[in-house]
Amino acid sequence: MPLAPMGPSGTLEGNVWTLVAHSGPVAKTVLLILLVFSVVSWAIILEKAVRFRKVDGASRAFRRDFAGSDLAEAVRRCVSGGHEATPLRALLVSGVREGHGSSAKEEYLMDDIEKPGGVPPEERGRIERAVERTAQREIQTLEKHLVFLASTANATPFIGLFGTVWGVMDAFLAMGMKGSTNLATVGPGIAEALIATVAGLAAAIPAVVAYNHFLGRIRNYSIDFERFGSLLADRLTRR
């Protein structure tokens, strides 16, 4: 393992980047792996943050349009353009189709809604189950790539620890070869080892925080979908 340059007084010159530049191939490989984990994790974090923000805004607008007293008009507004970003739209479509036993395209849902007599109350269970199935698919879509954040949170500290152990071993080997125990001999190796630990934690901490945050929001969406399914079944089967 090449050592970082030393000054005339035996002190370590440069900074963290100097240590990284003069580190051995194993240390550089560990840092590269951690960098890939970190970059992909941040890309997922930003994508999810933007996606969930759009879902929240679109869901608020959807609820306002669905709150009208006239069911046919409410469905017309909710199925029309402008609500594609919210999963509630897919739940509405599946509930209406199941309630009326129809496989019609979305643009023809109004023909079912405006049929005289409405949906019999005994169809309520079928509507709720159809909405639940659609909700599960939407939840799976929202959870996409979250497993990578969980893997990053669990794996990167151990990858960093591997780099740390390897650096410490190299430092002790250098100490044995030179027959010296002074800081100038073991300092660069120990410093490089600690950089791997810091890099592992830097990749893991944002990933675990983001994973827990997004998982909590998805659980809230799941509760919201369940409530909407019950509300939709109420409105469709109301005489």
N, C-alpha and C positions, 0 to 999 in steps of 0.2 A: 504494500500500500504506500504510494508516494505521500510524503509528508508535506504539509503546507510550509511556505517559506518562513524562515526565522530571521528576526532582526539581529543586528550586531550584539545586542545585549542578551540575546537568547529568548526574547519575547516573540510571540506569534504576530506576524504582520497581516494586514488586510482585515477582512471581515468574513461574514458567513459565506458570501459568494466565493471568496478566495478558497475557503475550506471545501466548498462543493466542487470548484474547478480542479482542485488537487486531490480529490478523493479517489479511491480505487474503483475498479469496474463493478464490484459487488455493491458498493455504496451508491454509485451512480444509477445502477439498475433499480435498486430499491427506491431511490428518490424519483426515478422516472415512472415507476409503477404507481407510486403514491400521487404523482402529478396527474396521471391519467384518471385515476379514481376521483381526484378532486375536481378536475375540469368537467368530467361527465356528470358528477353529482351537482355541481353548480348549474350546469345546463338544465338538468331535470328540475332543480329547485326553481329556477327562473320560469321555465315552461309551466310548471304547476301553479306557481303564484299568479301568472297571467291568466291561465285557464280558469282557475277557481274564482278569480276576480270577475271574469266575464260571466261565469255561471251565476254568481251571486247577483250581479246586475240584471241579467236576463230573467232570473227566477223572480225577482221583485216585480219586474214589469209584467211577467206572466201572471202572477197572483192578482195583480190589480185588474188585469183584463178578465180573469176567470171569476172575479168576485161579483160580476153583474147578476142581477136577479133573473134575467132571461137566459136559460141554459143554451139555447141555440145560438144566440148572439155571442155569448161568452166563448163557446167552442169555435165559432167563426173567427173571432179575434185571436184566439190562442193558436189556432192551426195556421193562420195566415203568417206571412213573413214577419221577421223580427224576433222570433222566439227560438230560433234554431240552436242557440247556445245553451239553452237550459234543458236538462233531462226531463223536466216536467212535461214538456211537449210530447215526448215519446210515450210517457206514462198515460197521458190523456188519450192519445191515438189508440193505444192498445186496449184501454178500458172501454172506449166507445165501440171499438170493433168487437170485443168480446161480448159486451152487453147486448149488442144487436145481432150477434152471430154473423158478422159481415167481414169480408176480406177486401172491401173496397179500398181504393186508393184514398189518400188523405183529402184530395180535393172533392171527393164524393161523400165524405163523412156527414155532411149536412143533410143529405138525403135520408140517412139513417136517423139522425137526431130529430128530424121533423116528422117522422112517421107518427101517426096518431096512436095514442095509448102508451107510448114510452116503453121502458124496460120493466118487466115484471119484477116485483121485490124479491122473488126467490132466486133471481139471477145475481144478487148482490155478491154472494160468495165467489162465483166465477169471475166477476169483474175484479174483485180484490186480488184473486190469485193471478190473474193475467197481469195486473199492474205490478204485483210483487215480482213476477218473473222478469218483466221489463226493467224494474228497478235493480234487480240483481245484475243484469247485463250492464246497466249504466254505471253501477258501482264498480264493476270490474274494469270498465273503461277509465273511470276516474283514478283507480288504483294502479293503472299501468305505469311501469317503471319505478314504483315506490320500492319494489323489492331490491332494486339496485342501491337505493339509499340505505336500506337495512343492511345489505351486504357490506357496503362501504363503512358503515358505523361499526360493524362487528370485525371486519377483516383488517382494516388499515392500521389500527393500533398494534396488531400482532406483526404485520409486515414491518412497521417501524421498529418494533422490538427486535425483530430478526436483524435489521440493519444495525441496531444498537449493539447487540451481542457480537455481531461480526466485527464491528469497529473496536470494541473493547478487546476482543481476542487479538486483533492486529496490533493494538497498542501494547499489550503484554508481550507479544512476540518481539516487537521492536525493542521493548525494554530488556528482554532477555538477550537479544542479539548484541545490543550495545553494552550490556552489563551496567546500565545506569538506571536509577530510579528517580531522577530529577524530573521536574515538570516539563522541561524542554523536550524530553524524550517521549513521554506518554501524553502530553497535553494535546497535540494535534489529533491523535487517534481518538482520544476520549471526546474531543469537541465534535469530530465527524460523527461519532456514534450518537451523540446527543442530538445532532441535527436530524437524524433519522427518526428519533422519538418525537421531536417537535413536528416534523412533517406528517407523521402518522396521526398525531392528535389534531393537527390543522385540517386534515381530510375528514377525520371521524366526527369531530364536534359539530360542524355545520350539518353533516348528514343526519346525525341522530336527532338534532333539534328540529330540522325540517321534516324528518320522517314522522316524529311524534305530532308535530303541528298539523301536517296534512292528514294524518290518520284521524286526528280528532275532528277535523272538518268533514272528512268523509263519513264519519259516524253521525255527525249532525245532518248531513245530506240524507243518510239512510233513514233517520227518524222523520225528516221532512217528507221523504217519498212515501213512507208508510201513512203519514197523516193525509197526504194528498190522495192516496188511494182510497182511504175511507171516505174522504169528502166527495170524491168523484162518484163512488158507489152510491152515496146518499143522494146526490143530485140526479144521477141517471135513473134511479129506481123510485124517485119521489113522484107520486101521482099528482 
